[in-house]
Amino acid sequence: MLTFCPKQLLVILFSFGAVSGVYAADATSVPQKKPSSIIRYDTIHHPVKSNSGMVVSQRIIASEVGASVLAQGGNAVDAAVAVSYALAVLLPRAGNIGGGGFMLVYLKDQDKTIAIDYRETAPKLAHKDLYLLADGSVDRKSYRSGLRSVAVPGTVAGMDYALSKYGTMSLKAVMQPAIDLAKNGFVMDYDTASAIATRETMLKKDAAARATFFHKDGSLYKASELFVQDDLAQTLGAIAEHGADAFYKGAVADQIVAKMVKGGGLISHADLANYTVAERNPIVGSYRGQKIVSMPPPSSGGVHVVQMLNILENFNLQKMGAGSAESLHLVAESMRYAYADRSKHLGDPDFYKVPVDWLTSKDYAKQIANKIDLKRATPSSEVLPGKKSKYESVDTTHFSVVDKSGNAVSNTYTLNFSFGSGAVVDGAGFLLNNEMTDFNAKAGTADAFGLIGGAANSILANKRPLSAMTPTMVFDNGELSIVTGSPGGSRIINAVLQQLINVIDHNMNIADATHAPRIHHQWQPDRLEVEASISPDTKAILRAMGHTIKEAGTMGSLQSILLEGGQLNGASDPRRPGAGAIGAQ
């Protein structure tokens, strides 16, 4: 059983965290045509390598937890559940037990991929006009934060479901590291300290959040201070002892409902007790002969990654070259069309018939490809959602796991905004989500992240809001090749898309593909967002082609594994500090 004391955590943090999981590959891993007295490398960035399993997450200590589970003989699902609960302690702004998400599980011996949907659901009291004021406008305050923005959490049920059905270890065993981290504390890192400081005003509005994330005198935690979460440790212990029922029907459920009653929230005991996990068939597509497997609705990620790859398959991106204005223009145009379709056709499949087969068809993609002008950007005003013939927050988090037997997990989960609703359950020590913002409060208007939506994503009781989360796997000649995913709100889909292009079209290793600069277009507003590392010359050419360029911050945080030649290659995105890839020993 893996446990950490504060001193060990300090060693781990400064031994691994400073390098953000980027380790130099052994020189022998690079094929040499002839012996040389000079050590040479053919790439700038190098993945972590292992033959015994790999865990990649946004917190290197969480990756270490998962790798230890693999070393003990646990499978990928065991490790994934352990990582999920560890991140609930180590990455409080996104890791969670009060949110929800999506998990892809690949079972090597069955050659089968399963999509586990543990997305949050709207409470029974929710309705389509929930956030509309008397004049028909949207009450942005209650829509975006506070207890009225909280949907019924799914994370605990999702982890319980995955472990009981596909894991091999006990819940208590895989949760113990998280319990120890909460009880003994961990060394506050600069990233978490900064995130809390940024959200200080919001968090201090809630008494329980104030007690959890600040010193007793209200002062901020500083980096290198020990951060202990006693209430969270107790809650995790109850879940480990009694399973998901502790959260949905037991003492924790009582605490959640008491918080709702006290603060005007909507969730009832019945909402919690009736929450269910949905196991769905994944989205399956192909790109240049490789099989793409991703999350189905209510995630929009899988549908639109496959749709955009289908569009781009009609062009020779490899010949155009990675990062060229010509290739970025085509990628941006495919994004524009896909996000236009997202605005109309995507929603919870239990409430709305999503035309998945049509959206992911090669024929429809060919029609779009034929519309794209290779020299000119198409104004978004000229792009309408297709017709079938007769800001998710950047503080979502993702992790990827592959075990020594070839089983894999790709998991993305979230509280939505950074620190979710900003409300902590009194006496329980965990944050609640604000996922109701992922519904469109009014048809035809943008959600909280600027994504336009219609009736397909309107609010209804028990409905799951649309998401951009995109846990994805790629299979080459029938063998698992890539496990990936990212946080980043509306940018998630495009971050995953560009990584797949970098590996498949441009033959980059997984680390180079992760580090490469990114762009983002989401149809409306009509602008092409670019990371700072995109060349000024390239931006000038794109402007001349008619693109409105907006300089943006970093996009996404891919946590990925590439399987090649019997070796596992892990890459953790340097865009978020403290992330890391750890190979099992």
N, C-alpha and C positions, 0 to 999 in steps of 0.2 A: 504493500500500500504506500502511495507516495504522499509525503508530508513535507511542509516547508516551515522552517522557523525564520524569524525576521533577518537573522544574520545570513542565512543561506540565500534569502531573497535578494539581499544587497549584493551578494557575490554574483548571483545569476544576472541581476539587472545590469551590473557594470561589466560583467564578462561578456554578455551577449548583446545587450541592448545598444551599446555604443556603436556596434557595427550594423545594426538593423537587419541582421540575418544575411548579410552578404559576405560569403566566404570565398576565398580563392580556390579554384579547382586545382587538382593535382596536375602538374605539367604533362603527365603521361596520358591524361584524358583527351588531349588534343592530338589528333593524328599528325605524324611528322613524315614527310616524304623521305627524308634522310637524316641521319644523326646530326646534331648541331651542338656546338659548345655553348650556344646562347639559348636560354630558356625563352620560348616564344608562346604567345597566346594569340588566337585569331578572333577573339571577342573582347569587348571592354568589360562587360559585366558577367559574373560567373555564378551559377546556381549552387546551392548546397546539394551534396550528393550522398546517396545512401542506397544500400541494397536490402535494407531490413524494414523499411517503412518511413513515411515522411509526414510531418504535420507543419502546416504553414498558417499562421494567424496574425492578427494585428497586435498581439502582445506575446513577446518571446517567452515569457514565463508560462503563458497558457499553452504555447507550442511544446514547451518542455513537459508540461503536465500530460499532454496527449502522447508525446513520444514515450514517456515512462509507462503509460498504459499499454502501448504497443509492445514495449520491451517485456512487460509482464505476461504477454501472451494474449492480450485483448485484441479484438478486431477493429476495423476502421470505425464502426458505429460506436463501440465502447469508448474509443479515443475521442470521437466527435462529441459525445455527450459530456465527457469530462472537460473538454475544451470549452464547450458552451457554458457550463456552470462556472468554470474558472474565469471566463471573460465577464460574466455577470459581476464578479468581484473586482477584477483588474481593470476593466474598461467600462465604468459605470454609465458613461454617456450613451453607450450603444449596446454593449453586452447586457444581457437582461434575463429576468424571469417574469417581468411585467409587460413584455411585448409579444412578438411573434415573428414568423418567417417561413422559409422554405428549405427543404433538404432533398437533395438527390442522393440515392444510395445505389451503388453498383455492386452486385453479388457475382463475383467471378465464377464460382462453381456452377451457377445457374445461367450465366451470361445474361443477366437481367438487370435493368435499371428501374428503380421505383422513385416516384415523386411524392414526397410527404408534404402536404400543405397544412401548416399549423399557423396560418395567418389569423390575425385577430378578427373578431366579428362584431357587428353593430349590436348594441343592447336591444332588448325587446321594446323599450320605449322610444327607440330612434325612428325617425320618419323623414321623408324627403325634404320637408320644410323646417327641419330641426333648427337650422341656424339662420333662418330668414327673419328679418325685422318686419315691422308693420308696413314699411314702404317697399318691401320686396328686396331690399339690399341684404348683403350677408353680414352677420354679426361676427366680424373677424376675430374679436377677442375670445369668445367662447369656442369658436371653430378651431382656433390654433393652439390654445393652451388651457390649462385648468382641467378640472374633473369632468366637465361636459364634453371634453375632447377625447376622453378615454374609451377605447374599444375593449371588448373582453379579451384578455391575454391568452395566447396560445402556446407560448414557449414551453412551459412545464409539461403540458399535455403532449406536445410534439416530441420532446426528449424522452418522455416515458414510453410513448408509442414506439419510437425508433428502437430504443434499448430492449424493450420487452419482446419485440417481434424479430429484430435482426441482430441484437447484441448477444454477448456471451457472459458478461459479468453482471454482478448485482448493482443495483442503483446506489446502494450505500458505498460500495467500493469505488465507483467512478466519481461520486460526488465528494468523497473525503478530502481530496486536495483543495477543492473550492471552499469547503467548510473550514479547513485549516488556514487558508489564505485570509478568509474573513475574520476568523477568531484571533489569529496571531498577528494579523496585519501584514502589509507589504510596504515597501519603501515607495513613497509618493514620487512619481516621475514628473519631469518638467511638463510633459504633454498633458497629463491629467490635471496637474495643478493649474496650468494655463486655461484649460477648458472650464474648470470650475470658476476661475476668476472671470472669465468671459460671460458666464451665465449667473454671476453672483446675484444680480438684482432679481432675476426670475426665481432662483432657488430659495432665496431668503423670504419670498412671499409665502412659502409653505413651511410651517413650523417643523414638521418632521424632516423635511429636506434640509432645513437650516441645521438641525441637530445632527444630521448624518454627514454633511459635507463641509462643516465649518467647526472650528474650535468652539468651546463653550462661550467664550467672549465674543464670538462672531467673526473672529479673524480667519484669514485664509490659511489653508495648509500650504506649506512651502515644499519644494522639491527636496528630497532626502529625509523628510519627516516620515515617521511610521504612521500609516493610515489603517486603523482598526475599525471593523464594521460588526459590532457585537449583535445587533438586531438581525442583520442579514445572516450571520452565522447561525443564529437560532432558527430562522426561517428555513435555511438550507438543510439544517439538521432534521427539521420536521418532515420535509419532503423526502429526504434520504430514508427516514424511518418508516414513513407511512405512504410514500408514493404520491402520485398526482392528486389523490383524494384529499391530502392535507391542504393543498392549494385551492382546489375547486369545491370541496365540501366540508372541510374541517376548520381548524382554528384560523388558518391564513385567510380562508374565504370570509370568515366573520370579520377579520380585520379590514379586508378590502371593502366589504359592504358598509362597515361602520364609517370608513373614510368617505364613501359615496354619500351616505346620509348626512354626514357632517358638512360636506362641501357642495352639495347639490349635484352630484354625479348621477349617472343613469344606471349603472350596473347593479343587478340584484343577485340574491342567492341563486335564483333559478337560472339566470344568465350564465353564472359560473358552472353550476351543476350540469347544465345542458350543453356545454361547449364540447365539440367533437373535432378530432383530427380527420382530414380527408386524404386518403391515398389515391393518387391520380395517375393516369398514363402520361408519361413525359412527352414533350414535343420532340419529334425526330425529323431531322432534315439531312441534307448532304451538301458538301462543298468540295469541289474538285476531287471527288471520289472518297472523301472522308465523311464518316457519320457524325452528325452534330446532335447531341441530346441535351435538352434544357427543360426549364420549368414551364408548365402549362398555365393558363389562366386559373386563378385571378392574377397571377404574375403575367405581365405583358412581355417580359424579357425574352423568353424562349421563342415566342411567335415572331417577334421583330428582329432578333438576331438571325433567325433562319431566313426571314423575308429579305433582310438586307444582304446576307450572303448570297441568296439566290439572284438578287439584282446584280451584285458585283461579279458573279460568276460569268456574266456576259462580257467582261472586259479583262484584258491582260494586265493586272496590277503588277505582277512580277516584272514585266518589261518596263513599266512606267517607273519603277523604283520606289523604295520605301521613303516616305516623307516628301516626295515630289509634289509640286502644286497640282500636276495633272491627276495623280492618284488621290490626293486629299480632296480635290474637287468632286471626284466621283463618289468617294465615301460620304462626303457631306450631302450630296444630292440623294443618295440612298437613304440617309438619315431623315432628310426632309420628307420624303414620301412615306417612310415607315411611321414617323411620328404623326403625320396627318391621319393615317389609318388608325393609329392608336386612339386618337381623339374621339373616334366614332364607334369603333367596332369591339373594343375590349372592356370586359367587366367580369363579374363573378359568374362562372358558367352554371352555377346552381340557380341563377336568377335570370340569366340572359344567354341566348344561344350565340356564342362567339363563332364566327365563320373561320375556324382555324384552318381547315383544309384549303380553302380558297386563298387566305392570306399567305400561307406557306407554300403555295403551288409554284412550280417553275414557270408555268404559263403566265400567271399574273405578274411575276417578277420580270418576265420578258417584255410584257406590255409596258411596264414602268421603265425598264432599261431603254426601250425604243424612244421614250419621251425625253431622255436626258441629253442635253446639248453638251458636247465635250468641251466647248469653249466658253460657255456662258452659264452663269447661275440662274436657276429658275426662281423668280420671285415667289414667295410662299403664297401670295394672294392668287397666284395662278395654279396652285396645287390644292386640290380638294380631296377629302377622303374618298377612296375608291368605292365603287358601287358594284356589288356582286351581281352577275348576270342573273335575269329573271331568276414641385421641388421637393418628393421623398428626400429626406435630409441626407447630407453628406456623412452623417454619423450613424449610418447603418454599419454593420461589420460582417466580414466574411472569413471563413476558414475552410481549408481543404485538407483531406487526410487520405492517405493510401497505406494499407498494411502490407505485410510481407507476402500475403497470399494473393494480392491483387485486388482485394475489395477496396472500395473508395466511397468517400462522402464529400459532397460539395454543399456547403450550408451557408445561407445568408439570413441574418435575422436583425431585428431593429426595435428601437423605441420610437422611431420616426425622427422627430427633431432631436438635436443634441440634448440629452437628458429628458427626452420625451415631453410629457405634460409639465414637468417640473415639480410634480407632486410625489412624495414618498408616503407609502402606507405606514401609518403610525404604529410603532412597535415592531414592524416587520422589516424595515430597513431597505426596501427596494422601490425603485422608481416605476411609475405607471406610464404607459405609452400615451401618445396623442394621435393615434392612427385614424381617428375620424376625419382628420384633415386630408386623408388620401381619397376620400370620397369627394365628388364635386357637389358642393353645397347648393349649387344652382346650375341646372343644365345649361351647357353652352359657355360656362365661365371656367376660369382656370382654378385648379386646386391650389393648395398652399405652396406648391413648387413651380407654378407657372404652366402646368400642363393642362391644356384644354380637354374637357370631357363632356359627355352628354348623358342621356338617360341610362346607358349601359352601366355607368358608374355612379348613379344616384344613390342616395341613402335609403336603405330599407332595413328593418329589423332582421337580425341574424345573417345579414349579407357581409361578405368579405370585400374590403376595399381593393381597388386595383393597385398593383405594385409594379415597380421596375426591377425588383430583385431578380437576378439572372444567374443562379448556380448552373454551371454548364460542364459537360464532359464531351470529349471528342474521341472517336474510335478510328484507328487507321488499320485497314485490312482485318477488321474484326477485333483488334486488340486495343484496350484502353490506352490512350495517348496523352490526353490533357485533362486535368481537373482544375477548374478555375471559377472565379467569381469576384465580385467587388462591392463595396459600398459606394455611395455617391449620388443617391437620389435619382433624378431624371437622367443623369450621366452614366448610370451603371451599365445600361444596355450597350451604349456606344464604347465604353471602356473595354468591355468583354469582346465586342466586335473587333476592335482594332488589335487586341492581342491575338485573336485567332488569325487575322490577316497577316500580322507580323510573323507568326510561326509558319503558317501554311503557304502563304504567297512569297514571303521574303526570307524564309528559311532561317529566321533568328532563333537562337537558343532562348529558353524560357525567361532567363534573366534580362537579356537584351530586349526581348519582346515586352517585358514588364516595364522597363525603364524608358522605352521610346516615348517621345512627346505625343500628346493626344489633342483631338479636336472634338467639338460637340455641336450638333444642330438638332433642334427639336421642333422644327416647322414654325411654331410661333413662340416667342417673337422671332421675326425673320432676321437672324444674325448667326454668324459662325463664330463660336467661341473657340479660342486657341490658347494652349498653354504657352508660357513665356519662352520656352525653348524652341518653339517653331521659328525657323529662320526668317529674318526681316525680308529677305528677297522673296521667299515663298509667300509671305503675307501680301507683299506688293503685287505679285502675280494674281493671287486669289482676289484681291480687291479689283484688279483690272478685269477680272472675269465676272464681276458683279456681286461678289460676296461682301456683306457688311461684316467687318471683322471686329470682334470684341476680345480684348486681352482678358483672360480669366485666370483664376487660381488653378491649383492642381486638380485633376479630375480622377476620382476613384482611388482605390487602393487594392490592386489585384493581389490575391494570395493564391499561388498556383503551383501545380506539380506537373512536370512533363516526364512521361515514362518512355525510355529509349534504350534499346539494347540491353534490357534487363536491369537498368539502373534508374533510380528515382532522382529527379532533379527538382529541387524546391526553390522557389523564388518569392521573396516577400517584397512588396512595393515600397520603395524608399520615400514615397510621397507622404507616408504617415510615420512619425517617429515611434520607436519601440517595437515595431513589428519584427517577425523573425521566422525563419524556417529551421526546423530541427529534424535531423535524421535519427531514426530509432537505432539503438545499438544492439 
